[in-house]
Amino acid sequence: ETGVTQTPRHLVMGMTNKKSLKCEQHLGHNAMYWYKQSAKKPLELMFVYNFKEQTENNSVPSRFSPECPNSSHLFLHLHTLQPEDSALYLCASSQASGAAQPQHFGDGTRLSIL
Amino acid sequence: GQQLNQSPQSMFIQEGEDVSMNCTSSSIFNTWLWYKQDPGEGPVLLIALYKAGELTSNGRLTAQFGITRKDSFLNISASIPSDVGIYFCAGREETSGSRLTFGEGTQLTVNP
């Protein structure tokens, strides 16, 4: 059971498609994160939002566009992706960013780019 | 950027054996976290450590925050088949704000 819910769990899309990943947290946290997890590599931080404001963009290509309408919801809009973008995309939340609080993860969206 | 060296990369053990894995960094960390990830799921927090020398247990799991603040250890005692999974360390540098750095993971296989 997780307090962080991600949808869809699996997504297959072509390089010209536009799709969105959704994350919702039920933990009352104020910080939310997007990570990319590829095989044989450490988790890569993509974006950080704190109280709905983006505080970090880890040099992510513009074909990934995050949106955080409130502290409970986080989206990742995808367009014109490349085959190397195939990976597991994980959302996480914590009480606040910049504080010594652990991050809690969702189960991820497995993305495959054809 | 900062990298964590997590070892071993994989372990194959018999049920009932104890397991030890560790992470080291080249810089000082003020937080160490240990996560477990099962296939098809996201990482689940096992133990959080916030002070040098801190030793914390969670059931059969014990983790320690190294005295030098550059390493952490996770031990699993009397392993069981459901311990199978990938174990990740994660740390937060003093100067990194909210950013967590993750190790590459230790794949644990437990043979019944």
Interface residues (C-beta under 8 A of the other chain):
Chain A: T2 V4 Q6 A31 K40 K41 P42 L43 L45 V48 N50 T55 E56 L90 A92 S94 S97 G98 A99 A100 P102 Q103 H104 F105 G106 D107 G108
Chain B: Q3 L4 N30 T31 L33 Y35 G40 E41 G42 P43 V44 L45 A48 Y50 F88 A90 R92 G97 S98 R99 L100 T101 F102 G103 E104 G105
